[in-house]
Amino acid sequence: MKLYDWHAAPNPKRARMCIAEKGLDIEIIEVGGEDLKLRPDYIAKFPQAMVPMLELDDGRQLGESIAIARYIDELYPSPPMFGRNAYERGVVEMWERRAFDEGMMAAGEVFRNTHEAFIDRGLPGFAVPVPQIPALVDRGRMRLDLFFRKFDEQLASNRFIAGDMFSIADCTLFCSVEFAFWSDIKIPADCKNLQRWFDEVSARPSAKA
């Protein structure tokens, strides 16, 4: 298997963290090019023009971080990244989705609508120009503040976001918080549970993946 990746992007790191938690040695191919754009040869190979993409040994392709992580988890079930039973799997999926929708997407609203490299690239994966919308920046900042506080509350009674086990939901949450940092948006000082969690996850080897 080969993982086509853009190390600078926040979304693919979720798949890399899952792979690292499994202790797997999968070839990673960097496809980031100049001006924060994907390399043309990668787009020709994978017209979705998104990262990451997992290419299987027989040439089949899987896109989307969570789809890739789920596939890896099926092949290599230890440690489990999606829960150990039906209830845990439901809780993990619930919090992973919330972390992506409320954190990753909000951070993306701020970053992609402010950075000059993303003029006419307000959304990823489109072959046509997508204009930046400055009004989304303020909304994204508001959403991130709500996101930090919601997850801080959940972590008041849980070591990890979905309970006592590290899961793919933590990977998405970690990458979302890091993505907010790109726009100089930090964890609020009074969100001590979230900060405690972030410090613990930062110390895991997979956080450097």
Secondary structure as GFF3:
##gff-version 3
##sequence-region A 1 209
A	DSSP	beta_strand	2	5	.	.	.	ID=ss1
A	DSSP	alpha_helix	13	22	.	.	.	ID=ss2
A	DSSP	beta_strand	27	30	.	.	.	ID=ss3
A	DSSP	three_ten_helix	34	36	.	.	.	ID=ss4
A	DSSP	alpha_helix	40	45	.	.	.	ID=ss5
A	DSSP	beta_strand	53	55	.	.	.	ID=ss6
A	DSSP	beta_strand	61	63	.	.	.	ID=ss7
A	DSSP	alpha_helix	65	75	.	.	.	ID=ss8
A	DSSP	alpha_helix	86	99	.	.	.	ID=ss9
A	DSSP	pi_helix	100	104	.	.	.	ID=ss10
A	DSSP	alpha_helix	105	112	.	.	.	ID=ss11
A	DSSP	three_ten_helix	116	118	.	.	.	ID=ss12
A	DSSP	alpha_helix	135	154	.	.	.	ID=ss13
A	DSSP	alpha_helix	168	182	.	.	.	ID=ss14
A	DSSP	alpha_helix	192	202	.	.	.	ID=ss15
A	DSSP	three_ten_helix	205	208	.	.	.	ID=ss16
###
